[in-house]
């Protein structure tokens, strides 16, 4: 059957697909033309194609900059913390929710876990800063009255700031991440659990030998996708939580690009940084996908 006939037979499906394809063409692929300004001395008056070529000049400047290596280190460290401590949390929450048999209670808990995802970082950041305030914050009040400790300036301390950042990420996204794992768990054959009960397997044994292997493919896919964002830290969250006292650990690639690229209008330099960031992310995704396939999972491709 020819391509034209297949399209005509399924034209309604292709019409539904058209908005998605248009979105990616307009907002994902067409802006990639602008990546060439990483190799040019871009000026507004000359435009993208009229600006002078400078080759790899901006990449040389980038790799010789101490600020670049600082923001790269901070970006990677914050993502490593989020991966190590944040990635397992939705799995654990999903396992716990899957064992709840009271549907009404289960829905209430799920809604409470999902709510933070729909609140902007501007609001969540203000709540977190208020909770950790050294004078009126609930956390410091408890530490002082219960343990007799002096107030801790969590958000102005370079040691505590990454901890607060990581916990805030978990707070906002962990509940939402449980949705995919709960959906994967619902596809596991209930007869496997019944057979395990007959054989005398405890709840922990059932989780270890049935539930976790049943969602292993989902875990692998989400891990690959998570590795693709290892070079990226959300701008809104970081700007909401950072301050001048902790820039040595809180200044990341996204805030650096915002400050140098948009505020200082150094577009070519930050485009070179963005191109480097995308290239490393691509390498990470391809590498982790290959490793996942070596372990017997399907991967993304």
N, C-alpha and C positions, 0 to 999 in steps of 0.2 A: 504494500500500500504506500502511495506517495505521501510526502510530507503535507502537501496541500490538502489531500483527502482527509488525513488524520486531523488536521487543524479544523476543517469544516465539520467533521463529525463531533469534535469536542470544542466547538467554538465558544460555548457558554463558559467552559472552564478557562479558556484562554482570555476571555473578556474579564473574568474575575482575577486572573493573574496580572492583567495589564497595569493596574494601579501599583502593585508591588514592584514590578519591573521598572515602571516609570520613576518611582521613588528612588530606587537604587541608582538608576542612570543619572537622575538630576542632582541628587544630594550626596552620592557616594563616589561615582565614577567620574562625572564631569569636573568636580573640583580637583581631581588628581592632576589636571593640566597645570594647575598652579604650582605643582611641586618643582617645576623647572626654575622657579625663582631662587631655589637653593643654590643654583649654579650661576646666578646673575646678581648684579648690583641693582636690585630692584628700586625703582623710583616711580611714584604715582604719575608724574607728568609723562614718563616714557611708556608706562604700561608694562604688562608681563612680557610681551614679545619685543618691545622696543628697548628694553633695558640691556645694558652691556653684559656680556658673558664674562665671568671671572673664574670659571672652572671650579676647583675644589677649595677655593680660598676660605669660604665660610666653614668648611669642615676642618681645615687646619686651625682656624681660630677657635673652633668648638673644642677640639681635643687638646688644645694648649691652655684652655681656660680652667682655672682652679674652681670657679663657680660651677662649671659643668660637671666636674667629677663629684663635687659636693652634692648637687641635686640628684645626680644619678645614684649615688650611695644612699641618700635618704629615700628615694623612690623605691629602690630595690629592698631596702630594709623594711619599710612599712608594708610592702607587698608580701615579703617573706613572713612577717609577723601575722598578717591577715590570713595567709595561706596555712600556716602552721596551727594557728589557734582558731581561726574563723571557719575554715573549710570543713572540719569535722563536726561543728556544732549543728548545722541543719540535719546532718545524718543522725546524730544522737537524738535531736528533738523529734525527728520523724519516727525513729524507733520507739520512743516513749509514747508518742501520740498514737501509734499503730496498736499499742497494747491497751489503750483506753477503750472500754466497752460501753460506757455511758455516753451515747451520742450527743446529748444535750451539753454535757460538761465538756466533751471533746470539741464541739463547735465554739463554745465560749473561749476555751484556751487558744484555739487556732486564731480566732478573731483578735484576741489580745496580742498574739505574736505577730500578726500581719499588719496591725495598725501603724507601727513606726515606719514601715516601708512607704506609706502614702503621705508622710509628713516631710516637708522640705528640710534641708540641712540648716537653713537659716533659723528655723524654729527648734530643731533638735539640738543644734549647736548652742543656742541660748539656754535651753533646758540643762544641757550637760555642764555648761560653764556655771550656771546657778547652783547646780547640785554639788560642784566641786569648789565652790567659792571658799576662800580661807576664812572669811568672817561669818557668812550666813549659810554656807552650804551644808546640806544634811550630812554628807560624808564626813566633813571635818568636825561637825558637832558631835557625831557619834564617836569619832576617834578621840575627841577631847574628853567628853563626859564619861565614856565607858572605859577607855584605855588610858586616859590621862595624857594623851599625846598632844604636842604643839601643832597648830594649824600647818598644813602642807599646801604650798602653792602649786597644785597639780598642773594647771595649764600654763604656768610660767617656769616650769622646771623641765630641763632638757631630758632628765631621766624618766619623769612621769608622763610627759606629753605623749610619747609613742604608745604607752599603755592605754591612756585615755582615748587616743585615736583608734586603736585596735578594738577596744571594748565598745566604742560607739558604732563602729562598722558592724560588729557582731549584733549589737542591739537593734540596728535598723534592718539588716538584711537576713539574719539567721531564720527568722520566722517565715519570711517569704520563700526562702530557699527550700523549706520543707515540702512545699507543694509538689515539686517534681519527684522527690523521693517517696512521698505518700502515694502518688500516682503509680510509680513503679512497683511499690509494694502491693497495690491493689491487683496487679496483674499476676501475682504469684499464686499458683494453684493451691487452694485451701486443703486439698487432700494430702499435700506434703506435710502440713502441720498435724493433720489427724494421724497420719502414719507415724510421725515422730512421737506424738503423745502415746500411741499404743506401745511403741518401743521404749517408753519411759524417759524420753528426753525432757529436760527441764526447759524453762523459758529461755534461759541464756543459751542453752544448746540449740534451741530452735532458731534463735536470732543469729547465732554464729554459723550454723550449717545450712539454714534455709533462707532467712531474710537477707542477710548480707550478700550471699552469692546471687540472690535474685535481683538485687539492685546494683550489682557490680558494674554492669554495662553503663548504667546511668551515671554512676560515680566517675567512671573513666571519661565519659563525654564531657561532664562538667569540669573535670580536672583539666582536660585539654583546653576548654574555653577559658578557664581561669588563668592558665599559663599564658594565654594570649594577651592578658591585661597586666602582666607582671611589670611592664614598663610604664604603666599609666596609674596615676592616683587622681581621684576625682577632685576637680578644681573647687566645686562648691563646698564640699566637706572640709577641705584643707583651709580655705579662706575663712570659713566660719569658726574654725578652732585655733588657727595659728595666731601668733602675735610676735612682736619684735624680740621678745626675750628668748624664744625658742626657734629662731630661724635656722640655727645650726643643725637642727634635726627636722624641722617642719617645712623647710623650703624644698619643694619637689619640682619635677619637670613641668607639670601643668602650671604651677604658680610662677615659675621662672619664665616660661613662654608668655604668660599673661603680662608679666612685668616688663620683660625685655622686648617682646614682640609687639604687644598692643599699646602699652603705655609709652615705651621709648621708640616705637615705630621701626624697630630693627627687624623687618619682615624676612629678609633673606637668611639671616643668621638663625632665627627660630624655625624657619622652614627646613633648614638643614638639620636642625635638632629633631624636628618632627619626623623627617625622613629616616634618620638614624634610629629613632624610637620604633618606627613601623617595621624597619628591617629586622631589628632584634626580636620584636614580637613575632614576626613571621618565622624566624629561625626556631624560636621556642615552641611555637605551635606545631611545626613540622616535626621537630625532634621528639616532643612528647607524644605526638600521634604515632610515630614510628615505634617508640618504646611500648606504648599501650598495645599496639598490634603484636609486638613480640611476646607479650604476656597472654595472647590469645583472644583479646577483645577486638571489636570491629573498628573502633576509632571513628574519626569523622570521615575518612575516605580510605 
